[in-house]
Amino acid sequence: MKKIKDNTSIINYNFHHIDISKCRCCKEFSCEEVCFRGVYNVINKEIFPNCVVILEREDFCVKCHLCTTACKKKAIFID
């Protein structure tokens, strides 16, 4: 996981990209709930929500895009 240059708030994984600035105002955590492969985990739900990809599970993703459609903030992108 690495943060891309020019001070943006997008965290890049192998083929998942999450705009964590959009996660900050999320109250639903639908990405974590809808993913049947358990790829996502939302940390700091009460204070400062941040969606992260569980690195050991990223390869289990079948790119069904349920997470991208469930995310009301459109914070998740998949290659």
ABEGO torsion letter per residue (X at the ends): XBBBBGGBABBBBAABBBBAAAAAABAAGAAAAABAAGABBBBGAAABBBBBBBAAAAAABAGAGAAAAABAAGABBBX
